[in-house]
Amino acid sequence: MEQPQFNKRIFWDVNFEQLDYEKRASFIIERVFVRGDVPDIRNCRRYYGDEKIREVLTNAKWLPLKTVYLACAVLNNKLTDYRCYITAQSTPEHWTY
């Protein structure tokens, strides 16, 4: 299958031309869902498939809450399926006075 065409701005801090789409799949999927736009996410879903994306995102150690909500909507699953969401709930932030 042909490699997806992502916007280079998503991978501003790495050598974009040398990305290994198989070995670095978790990094790429997480980065696309955090920083990508709708066409990037569509390309990611076409290339990796929803099962691989679900596996990566539900096991991610950390994702912004808005990314978790987006993933829930796109993949049709629950917040409690995400490791990072459960971890965040068990370690609440400090109160600001």
C-alpha positions as CSV (number, residue, x, y, z in Angstrom):
1,M,0.0,0.0,0.0
2,E,1.2,3.5,-0.8
3,Q,2.4,5.6,2.1
4,P,-0.1,8.3,3.3
5,Q,0.5,11.9,2.6
6,F,0.6,13.8,5.9
7,N,1.2,17.5,6.3
8,K,4.9,18.1,7.2
9,R,3.9,20.5,10.0
10,I,2.7,17.5,12.1
11,F,6.2,16.1,12.2
12,W,8.1,19.4,12.6
13,D,10.6,18.0,15.1
14,V,11.7,14.9,13.2
15,N,13.2,14.1,9.8
16,F,10.0,13.7,7.8
17,E,11.6,12.0,4.8
18,Q,13.1,9.2,7.0
19,L,9.9,8.3,8.9
20,D,9.5,4.5,8.9
21,Y,5.7,4.1,8.7
22,E,5.7,0.5,10.1
23,K,8.3,0.7,12.8
24,R,7.1,4.1,14.1
25,A,3.3,3.4,13.6
26,S,2.4,4.3,17.2
27,F,4.3,7.6,17.1
28,I,2.8,8.5,13.8
29,I,-0.8,7.6,14.7
30,E,-0.6,9.5,18.0
31,R,0.9,12.5,16.4
32,V,-1.6,12.6,13.5
33,F,-4.6,12.5,16.0
34,V,-3.0,15.1,18.3
35,R,-1.8,17.6,15.6
36,G,-3.4,16.6,12.3
37,D,-6.5,17.9,10.6
38,V,-9.4,16.0,9.0
39,P,-7.6,15.0,5.8
40,D,-4.6,13.7,7.8
41,I,-6.8,11.6,10.1
42,R,-8.6,10.2,7.0
43,N,-5.2,9.3,5.4
44,C,-4.1,7.7,8.7
45,R,-7.3,5.6,8.9
46,R,-6.9,4.4,5.3
47,Y,-3.3,3.4,5.8
48,Y,-3.4,1.8,9.2
49,G,-7.0,0.8,9.6
50,D,-9.3,1.4,12.5
51,E,-8.2,-1.7,14.5
52,K,-4.5,-0.7,14.5
53,I,-5.5,2.9,15.4
54,R,-7.8,1.7,18.2
55,E,-5.0,-0.5,19.6
56,V,-2.5,2.4,19.6
57,L,-4.7,5.1,21.0
58,T,-6.4,3.0,23.7
59,N,-2.9,2.0,25.0
60,A,-1.3,5.4,24.7
61,K,0.3,6.6,28.0
62,W,-0.8,10.2,27.4
63,L,-3.1,12.1,25.0
64,P,-4.8,15.4,25.4
65,L,-8.4,15.1,26.5
66,K,-9.7,16.6,23.3
67,T,-7.8,13.9,21.3
68,V,-9.4,11.2,23.5
69,Y,-12.9,12.7,22.7
70,L,-12.1,12.8,19.0
71,A,-10.8,9.2,19.0
72,C,-14.0,8.1,20.8
73,A,-16.2,9.8,18.1
74,V,-14.1,8.5,15.2
75,L,-13.7,4.9,16.5
76,N,-17.1,4.6,18.3
77,N,-15.8,3.5,21.7
78,K,-15.9,4.8,25.3
79,L,-13.7,7.1,27.3
80,T,-13.0,4.3,29.7
81,D,-11.4,2.3,26.9
82,Y,-8.4,4.7,27.0
83,R,-5.5,3.9,29.3
84,C,-4.5,7.6,29.5
85,Y,-8.1,8.7,30.5
86,I,-8.3,6.1,33.3
87,T,-4.8,7.1,34.5
88,A,-5.8,10.8,34.5
89,Q,-8.9,10.0,36.6
90,S,-6.9,8.2,39.2
91,T,-4.4,11.0,39.6
92,P,-6.3,14.3,39.8
93,E,-4.6,17.6,39.4
94,H,-3.8,19.9,42.3
95,W,-6.3,22.5,43.3
96,T,-5.6,26.1,42.3
97,Y,-6.3,28.6,45.0
